[in-house]
Amino acid sequence: MPPSRDDDLDWLYGRADDPGAPEPTRVLPAPPAEEPGRPGHPGNASPPDGTSYSGGAGGTGSLGPAGEAPPGAGAGGGGSAPPPGTAGARPRPGASAPRRRRHPVRTTFGVLTGLVLLAVLWLVGVPAYAWSHVPRVDATPSGQRPGNQPGKTFLLVGSDSREGLTKAQQKKLGTGNVAGQRTDTIMLLYVPPGGKPALISIPRDSYVDIPGNGKNKVNTAYAFGGPQLLVKTIEADTGLRVDGYLEIGFGGFVSVIDALDGIRMCLPNAIKDADSHLDLKKGCQTLGGTNALGYVRMRKADPRGDLGRVERQRQMLAAVVAKAASPASVLNPQRYWTLANAGADSVKLGQDTTFAQTLSMVLAMRTVANGDGLTLTVPISNPNAYTAVGSSVLWDQAKASAMFADIARGDTSGLAKYAK
């Protein structure tokens, strides 16, 4: 049967019910015109599902998942429309994310914390390094010794050793070239469990019993048997147990003074002594290492002899400790380093003397230097007695025994009466 006119029209206008027939072309509405210079404008965004389309006169378009063009696309359009509510939310392609500004307070705090940690490491590390190469000597005597007592007692010794000094240095320092080795300075530093520490001078010419060697001047004990016999002699004549030992020689003393750039001392009188190579004026002045050594050793030009010398030695020791512990020494990196290493190279410690004991010794010395401790000399009955070994110093046995008995009990409250 021939097709009718209506059939032709149905075909022409797509009115057939053929399921395979293509969907008629739709006209899409035009999107808003793109505005240059406005990133994120709806006309420049892409749909969230990743589909894209383009439009324009004679252009082609990509349809959405359902086969329909996304809203806003159409002939003459110039881009894709974003989903509702997201216009302008995305940065331009290639644009970098904004940098977070560092908080100035937190940055400053971090820098300060780092500096404090470095300072602490320096203050602790330098003495720790110096401690690692301090020479040691065996100063622990054999045989019977006094028992443990309250507090700690340290023996401080300044020897007349010329070890390490050239002939030129011996001449410059006025030490001579005497063979053997004696002790020019002997002090006991007592640190009680409570109360004031006490620094007690023992004159080097004290006439005492030296175990195994009869009676002699106390400084010869070192010459007879070194640190061990000296400690044994001090323990036997005082009744005190020596807990720690520190020794410094001529050269070491000069090195420490020079590391501190000298020590300021106030002299009540001018001193001129050929034996000690001294020619000092009256009044306050800074003594370098050589003059400082001569000042603490000189006795012939002192009308008080050995007693005057032990007072100068305590005075010098207190001044050295005070300057070494001052902020000017601790906060000066060069002086701090030089002093720590000069001290380590100059002293010898007993084999059994611990770091804690050494620290306790230094702190007690600083207390004495500040005037909060006691400075004493063993009570004397005769400073210039004639004995079998020449002019000697005799102790007042009754007072000396009473003083040492107080110390053995850990009580320094009554020692002021022995202060000299």
C-alpha positions in Angstrom: 0.0 0.0 0.0 1.5 3.3 -1.0 2.5 5.6 1.8 0.1 8.4 2.6 0.8 12.0 3.0 0.5 11.7 6.7 3.1 9.0 6.8 5.5 11.3 5.0 4.8 14.0 7.5 5.3 11.6 10.5 8.7 10.6 9.2 9.6 14.2 8.5 8.7 15.5 11.9 9.8 12.5 13.9 6.4 11.3 15.0 7.2 7.7 14.4 7.2 5.4 17.4 10.4 3.6 16.2 12.5 3.0 19.4 15.6 3.0 17.3 15.0 6.5 16.0 17.5 9.1 17.0 16.6 11.7 19.6 15.8 15.0 18.1 18.4 17.8 18.3 17.9 20.2 21.2 18.8 23.8 21.5 20.8 24.5 24.6 20.5 27.8 26.4 23.6 30.0 26.2 25.7 30.3 29.4 26.5 33.8 30.9 29.2 35.6 28.9 32.7 35.1 30.2 34.2 38.1 31.9 38.0 38.4 31.4 40.2 38.8 34.5 37.7 37.0 36.8 39.1 33.6 37.6 36.5 31.2 38.8 33.6 32.8 36.8 30.9 30.3 36.1 31.7 30.5 32.4 35.2 29.3 33.1 34.6 26.4 35.6 34.3 22.7 34.9 31.5 20.4 36.1 32.4 18.3 39.2 32.0 15.0 37.4 34.8 15.6 35.0 32.6 16.0 31.9 33.2 18.9 29.7 31.6 20.6 26.8 32.1 23.5 24.5 29.7 25.5 22.6 29.5 28.3 20.0 28.4 28.8 16.6 28.9 25.7 14.6 30.7 24.0 17.6 30.2 20.6 19.1 29.1 19.8 22.6 29.6 16.9 25.0 26.6 15.7 26.9 26.3 14.7 30.5 26.0 11.1 31.8 22.3 11.0 30.9 22.9 12.1 27.4 21.7 15.6 28.2 23.8 18.7 27.9 24.8 20.3 31.2 22.8 23.3 32.3 24.1 26.5 30.9 25.6 25.1 27.8 24.4 26.1 24.4 25.2 27.5 21.0 27.2 30.5 21.3 28.4 29.5 24.8 32.0 29.9 25.8 32.8 27.3 28.5 31.5 25.1 31.2 29.4 26.0 34.2 30.4 24.9 37.8 28.0 23.1 40.1 25.8 25.4 42.2 27.6 27.1 45.2 31.2 26.5 44.0 31.7 29.5 41.7 35.1 31.1 42.3 36.2 28.4 44.9 39.0 27.1 42.8 42.3 28.9 42.1 43.6 29.5 38.6 45.6 26.6 37.1 49.3 27.0 38.0 48.6 29.4 40.9 50.6 28.5 44.1 49.0 28.1 47.4 49.3 31.1 49.8 52.3 30.8 52.3 51.7 30.5 56.0 53.4 33.4 57.9 55.6 32.3 60.8 54.6 33.6 64.1 57.3 36.1 65.3 56.9 35.1 69.0 57.3 31.4 68.3 60.3 32.0 66.0 62.1 34.2 68.6 61.4 31.7 71.4 62.9 28.9 69.3 66.0 30.9 68.6 66.4 31.8 72.3 65.9 28.1 73.3 68.6 27.0 70.9 71.1 29.6 72.3 70.4 28.6 75.9 71.0 25.0 75.1 74.3 25.9 73.4 75.3 27.9 76.4 74.6 25.1 78.8 76.5 22.6 76.6 79.5 25.0 76.6 79.4 25.6 80.3 79.2 21.9 81.1 81.2 20.6 78.3 84.4 22.6 78.8 85.0 21.5 82.5 84.0 18.0 81.6 86.6 17.9 78.8 89.2 19.4 81.2 88.3 16.9 83.9 89.0 14.0 81.5 92.7 14.8 81.3 93.6 15.9 84.9 96.7 13.9 86.1 96.2 11.6 89.0 98.4 10.5 91.9 98.1 7.8 94.4 97.6 9.7 97.7 95.8 7.0 99.7 98.0 5.8 102.6 98.3 2.2 103.6 97.8 0.9 107.1 95.5 2.1 109.9 93.6 5.4 109.2 91.0 7.5 111.1 87.5 6.3 110.5 84.9 8.2 108.4 83.8 11.5 110.0 80.9 14.0 109.3 81.6 16.2 106.4 84.6 16.1 104.1 88.3 17.0 104.6 90.5 17.9 101.7 94.3 18.3 101.7 95.5 21.1 99.4 99.2 21.1 98.6 101.4 23.5 96.8 104.6 21.7 96.0 108.0 23.2 95.1 108.4 20.8 92.2 110.4 22.2 89.3 109.0 19.5 87.1 108.5 20.8 83.5 110.4 24.0 84.1 113.5 24.9 82.0 116.6 26.4 83.6 115.5 29.8 82.1 112.1 29.4 83.7 113.6 28.5 87.1 115.7 31.6 86.9 112.8 33.8 85.9 110.5 32.5 88.7 113.3 32.5 91.3 112.6 28.9 92.2 116.3 27.7 92.1 117.2 24.2 91.1 116.9 22.4 94.4 116.8 18.6 93.9 113.9 16.6 95.4 110.4 17.8 96.2 108.8 19.4 99.2 105.6 21.2 100.0 105.6 25.0 100.2 101.9 25.1 101.0 99.8 22.8 103.1 96.1 23.5 103.8 93.2 21.5 105.1 89.8 22.5 103.7 87.0 21.2 105.8 83.4 21.1 104.5 81.0 20.3 107.4 77.5 18.8 107.0 76.1 22.1 108.2 77.7 25.4 109.1 80.7 27.3 107.7 83.5 25.6 105.8 87.0 26.2 107.3 90.3 26.7 105.5 93.2 25.8 107.9 96.9 26.5 107.1 99.6 24.2 108.4 102.9 25.9 108.4 105.5 24.0 106.3 108.0 24.2 109.1 105.7 22.6 111.6 107.6 20.2 113.8 105.6 16.9 113.8 105.8 13.2 113.9 106.3 11.6 110.5 105.4 7.9 110.5 108.5 5.8 110.1 110.8 8.8 110.0 110.7 10.3 113.5 110.1 14.0 114.2 110.8 16.5 111.4 109.3 19.4 109.5 106.0 18.5 108.0 107.1 19.4 104.5 109.8 16.8 104.4 107.1 14.0 104.6 106.5 14.7 100.9 110.2 14.4 100.2 110.4 11.1 102.1 107.3 9.4 100.7 105.4 11.6 98.3 101.6 12.2 98.7 100.9 9.0 100.5 103.3 9.7 103.4 102.2 13.4 103.6 98.5 12.3 103.9 99.5 9.7 106.5 101.4 12.3 108.5 98.5 14.8 108.4 96.1 12.1 109.5 98.3 11.0 112.3 99.0 14.5 113.7 95.4 15.9 113.4 93.2 12.8 113.8 91.2 13.8 110.7 90.6 11.5 107.8 91.6 13.0 104.5 88.9 12.4 101.9 90.4 14.2 98.9 93.8 15.4 97.6 94.8 18.3 95.3 98.3 19.3 94.4 99.7 22.2 92.3 103.3 22.9 91.4 105.2 26.2 90.7 104.6 26.1 86.9 100.9 25.3 87.3 100.3 28.1 89.8 101.8 30.6 87.3 99.7 29.2 84.4 96.5 29.6 86.4 97.3 33.2 87.4 98.2 34.2 83.9 95.0 32.5 82.5 93.1 34.9 84.8 95.1 37.9 83.5 96.6 38.4 86.9 95.2 38.8 90.4 94.7 42.1 92.1 96.2 42.3 95.6 96.5 45.2 98.0 99.9 45.2 99.7 100.2 47.0 103.1 103.9 47.6 102.6 106.3 47.7 99.7 108.2 44.4 99.2 111.7 44.0 97.9 113.1 40.5 98.2 116.0 39.3 96.0 115.3 35.6 96.7 111.8 35.8 95.4 112.7 38.3 92.6 110.2 40.7 94.1 110.2 44.5 93.8 106.6 45.6 94.5 105.2 48.9 95.6 102.8 49.5 98.4 99.1 49.6 97.5 96.7 47.7 95.3 98.0 46.3 92.0 97.6 43.4 89.6 100.2 40.6 90.0 101.0 38.4 87.1 101.9 34.8 87.5 105.6 35.3 88.3 105.1 38.1 90.9 102.1 36.2 92.4 104.3 33.1 92.9 107.0 35.2 94.5 104.4 36.9 96.7 103.1 33.6 98.2 106.5 32.1 98.6 108.4 35.0 100.1 109.1 34.7 103.9 112.6 36.2 104.6 111.3 39.7 103.9 108.3 39.1 106.1 108.8 40.0 109.7 106.3 37.2 110.7 108.2 34.6 108.7 106.2 31.4 107.9 103.0 32.7 109.7 102.9 35.7 107.5 103.4 33.5 104.4 100.5 31.2 105.2 98.2 34.2 105.5 99.3 35.5 102.1 98.7 32.1 100.6 95.2 31.9 101.9 94.6 35.5 100.7 95.9 34.6 97.2 93.9 31.3 97.0 90.7 33.1 97.9 91.3 35.8 95.3 92.0 33.2 92.6 88.8 31.2 93.3 86.8 34.4 93.5 88.0 35.6 90.1 87.8 32.2 88.5 84.1 31.9 89.5 83.2 35.5 88.6 80.9 36.2 85.6 83.8 37.9 83.8 85.6 34.5 83.7 82.6 32.3 83.1 81.0 34.4 80.4 84.2 35.1 78.5 84.6 32.1 76.2 88.3 32.5 75.7 89.1 33.0 79.4 86.7 30.2 80.4 88.4 27.7 78.0 91.9 28.8 78.8 91.3 28.7 82.6 89.7 25.3 82.5 92.5 23.7 80.6 95.2 25.6 82.5 93.7 24.3 85.7 93.5 20.7 84.4 97.1 20.8 83.2 98.4 22.4 86.4 96.9 20.3 89.2 97.1 16.7 90.3 94.2 14.9 92.0 94.3 11.9 94.3 93.4 8.7 92.6 90.3 8.3 94.7 89.2 12.0 94.5 85.8 12.1 92.7 84.3 14.8 90.5 81.6 15.4 93.2 84.3 15.9 95.9 86.2 18.3 93.6 83.0 20.3 93.0 82.4 20.4 96.7 85.9 21.6 97.2 85.5 24.4 94.7 82.2 25.6 96.1 83.6 25.6 99.7 86.6 27.6 98.5 84.2 30.1 96.9 82.3 30.4 100.1 85.6 31.1 102.0 86.6 33.6 99.3 83.3 35.5 99.7 84.0 35.9 103.4 81.3 33.4 104.5 83.8 30.8 105.7 86.6 30.5 108.3 90.3 31.0 107.7 92.5 29.5 110.4 96.1 28.6 111.2 96.9 25.6 113.5 97.4 27.2 117.0 101.1 27.9 117.5 103.1 28.0 120.8 106.4 28.9 119.2 106.9 30.1 115.6 110.7 30.0 115.8 111.8 27.1 118.0 115.2 25.6 117.7 115.0 21.9 117.0 117.3 19.1 115.7 116.3 20.0 112.1 116.7 23.7 112.5 114.3 26.6 113.1 110.8 25.1 113.4 107.2 25.9 114.3 105.7 24.3 117.4 102.0 23.7 117.7 100.0 24.5 120.8 99.1 20.9 121.4 96.2 21.6 123.7 94.5 24.1 121.5 95.3 22.2 118.3 93.9 19.0 119.7 90.7 20.8 120.7 90.3 22.4 117.3 90.7 19.2 115.4 88.4 17.4 117.8 85.6 19.9 116.9 86.2 19.3 113.2 86.1 15.5 113.7 82.6 15.9 115.3 81.5 18.0 112.3 81.1 21.2 114.3 82.7 24.4 113.1 80.6 26.8 115.3 83.4 27.2 117.8 86.4 27.5 115.4 86.2 31.3 115.2 88.4 31.7 118.3 91.3 30.1 116.3 90.9 32.4 113.4 94.1 34.2 112.5 
